[in-house]
Amino acid sequence: MKKEIVVSGIRSTGYLHLGNYFGAIQNYVKMQDAHECYFFVADYHSLTTHPDPKDLKKNVYRVVAENVASGLDPEKVALYAQSDLPEIPELYLMLNMLAYMGELEKVPTFKDKVRLQPDNVNAGLLTYPVLMAADILIHRAVKVPVGKDQEQHLEMARNFANRFNGRYGTDFFPEPQVYRFNNDTVKIMSLDGNGKMSKSENVNATIYLSDDDDTIRKKIMKAKTDQGPTVPNAEMPDYISNLFLLLQLTASPDITAHYTSAYNNCNIRYGDMKKQLAEDMAAFVKPIREHAAALQQDEQTIKRILKDGAEKARISSRATIEEARKLIGINYYQ
Ligand code: TYM
């Protein structure tokens, strides 16, 4: 039986953090055996913020190394750089003809960027969801493992797929769906309680896969808490449930059960809970950090992974673009 096709990408804009790990990479690893997987470094997407050319290669290599160190096996999946597949910008161009200003201007991530970087509202930012749709549709993927923050982009990818199918009278592109384990997409919040953990905002409230043990301890001990609940079984504020989520993701179930019961009985000591979480988190990140650091020293291996990945991925991207050209009518020599 043909395996289901999976695509997902990570921008090469900075150090990867727990949000990237639990929201995305961990799921990639879980999917790599039973699916046909295409995972890539979204280096074109990172150009919207004009990174220094000197940094790009290092950033791309780091994303590859951190994915592999997290358990992704480049023998089982195609792991490649977006810019190594020329079919992606070609499909992006085709889809741009079916994407409308009005809908692109309404996308919340676009509105955020306009607010955050008013001096650089470029067309690449506006059409960011179109490029993302091209990344996914180029392999005709059906499942896309991403964190909660990308759900709206996936909805747009489905719209563009349907619009293409409608216009060219086919069912060529399947509708890509967000892939959820346990029916829930993950959102890891920043440790200061302000929004999601992200690559560029508040470094001290973000735990990176490259952080050493002491840095992790310090960041967790500073995480936002409060006086604790005053009535039994109170609803948790989001910054507290975020700490519980991290505990659940890294500590043994009896530890999480212990602190949950302490919370419900109003006798939780957040200092103790954070100490425990800091130790479990440090132990969790250490092997990933060490493996990723070693891999980044080994440029030959990274280059081989990227080349092999692009070669595998281009088999499917070429087939899609050839067919898409024919459907559109770009078919002059047959
Ligand atoms: P990026 O690079 O911001 O993030 C990569 C992946 O990590 C997830 N993620 C999170 N999950 C939970 N909690 C968080 N705090 C958190 N922060 C990040 C993201 O949901 C994502 O899955 N536009 C995408 C990259 C992309 C892409 C694609 C993804 C480009 N083309 C095609 C899927 C398919 C982005 O900027 O992700």
Boltz pocket constraint, residues with backbone or C-beta under 6 A from the ligand:
constraints:
  - pocket:
      binder: B
      contacts: [[A, 7], [A, 8], [A, 9], [A, 10], [A, 11], [A, 12], [A, 18], [A, 19], [A, 20], [A, 21], [A, 22], [A, 23], [A, 24], [A, 42], [A, 45], [A, 131], [A, 132], [A, 133], [A, 135], [A, 136], [A, 144], [A, 145], [A, 146], [A, 147], [A, 148], [A, 149], [A, 150], [A, 186], [A, 187], [A, 188], [A, 189], [A, 196], [A, 197], [A, 198]]
      max_distance: 6.0
